[in-house]
Amino acid sequence: MIAAVIVIALSRLMITVVEVLIIRALNPLEHETFQMVFGEILTLLIALEFNHTLQYVITREKGIVQARVVLIIAQLALARKVVVTDLTSVSPSWLATLAALIVSLGAAYWLLSLSGVRPAVKSRGAAER
């Protein structure tokens, strides 16, 4: 199911890039064009990261989805939100809420890195050494 979402997001990205940058011959450095194209790129990256995370669970390499990965995906989603939002048209309270979410996710990731819990690294067998 996630693969279908990735394929749809990738096809939508390709359609947008061809339509906006080639057919309409718009400047990719224009703010609205950049927001649209980069927002779709980030959507694709979020879907790919989510798919990669679920593959660990499906192949039973890891029994649970790790908190670090969830925080990274949430940070990517917030970064996408910042890119696609016209910050001049939102209220200051909405902007403060978005900033608080970004800071709290960053702090949570930092606290996880301080906890000393490291991802498990597979040891190589004797034949590979």
C-alpha positions in Angstrom: 0.0 0.0 0.0 2.8 2.4 0.9 4.5 1.5 -2.4 1.4 2.6 -4.3 1.4 5.9 -2.4 5.1 6.3 -3.3 4.4 5.6 -7.0 1.5 8.0 -7.0 3.6 10.7 -5.3 6.4 10.2 -7.7 4.1 10.3 -10.8 2.5 13.5 -9.4 5.9 15.0 -8.9 7.0 14.2 -12.4 3.7 15.6 -13.8 4.1 18.8 -11.8 7.7 19.3 -12.8 7.0 18.8 -16.5 3.8 20.9 -16.3 5.2 23.8 -14.3 8.8 24.0 -15.4 8.6 22.9 -19.0 5.2 23.5 -20.4 4.4 26.7 -18.6 8.1 27.7 -18.8 8.0 29.2 -15.3 11.0 30.3 -13.4 11.8 27.6 -10.8 13.1 30.3 -8.5 9.7 32.0 -8.2 8.4 31.5 -4.7 5.1 29.8 -5.6 6.8 27.5 -8.1 9.5 26.5 -5.6 6.9 25.9 -2.9 4.8 23.6 -5.1 7.7 21.5 -6.5 9.7 21.3 -3.3 6.6 20.4 -1.3 5.9 17.5 -3.6 9.6 16.4 -3.3 9.3 16.4 0.5 6.0 14.5 0.3 7.8 11.8 -1.7 10.7 11.7 0.8 8.3 11.3 3.7 6.5 8.4 1.9 9.9 6.8 1.1 11.1 7.1 4.7 7.8 5.7 6.0 8.1 2.8 3.6 11.7 2.1 4.7 10.7 2.1 8.3 7.8 -0.3 7.7 10.1 -2.7 5.8 12.1 -3.2 9.0 9.0 -4.3 10.9 7.7 -6.5 8.0 11.1 -8.3 7.6 11.3 -8.7 11.4 14.7 -7.1 11.5 13.3 -4.9 14.3 10.3 -5.7 16.3 9.1 -2.1 16.8 9.3 1.1 14.9 12.0 3.1 16.6 11.2 6.5 18.2 14.1 8.2 16.4 12.6 7.3 13.0 9.2 8.5 14.0 10.7 11.8 15.1 12.6 12.2 11.9 9.5 11.6 9.8 7.6 14.1 11.9 10.4 16.7 11.4 10.3 16.1 7.7 6.5 16.6 7.7 6.9 19.9 9.6 9.7 21.0 7.3 7.3 20.4 4.4 4.6 22.4 6.1 7.0 25.3 6.5 7.9 25.2 2.9 4.4 25.0 1.4 2.8 27.5 3.7 2.7 31.2 2.8 4.0 32.5 6.2 2.7 36.0 5.5 -0.9 34.8 5.4 -1.0 32.9 8.7 -1.7 34.2 12.1 1.1 34.7 14.6 -0.5 32.1 17.0 -0.4 29.5 14.2 3.2 30.4 13.5 4.1 30.2 17.2 2.4 26.8 17.4 4.4 25.5 14.4 7.6 26.8 16.0 6.8 25.1 19.3 6.2 21.8 17.5 9.5 22.1 15.7 11.4 22.9 18.9 9.7 20.1 20.8 10.5 17.5 18.1 14.1 18.7 18.0 14.4 18.5 21.8 12.8 15.0 21.9 15.3 13.8 19.3 18.2 15.5 21.2 17.0 13.8 24.5 16.9 10.4 22.7 20.5 10.9 21.5 21.6 11.8 25.1 19.9 8.7 26.5 22.7 6.5 25.3 20.3 4.2 23.4 21.9 3.4 20.1 20.4 1.5 17.2 21.5 -2.1 17.1 24.3 -2.8 14.7 24.5 -6.2 13.1 27.8 -7.9 13.8 29.6 -9.3 10.8 30.2 -13.0 10.6 33.6 -14.6 10.6 33.5 -15.2 6.9 33.0 -11.4 6.3 36.0 -10.4 8.5 
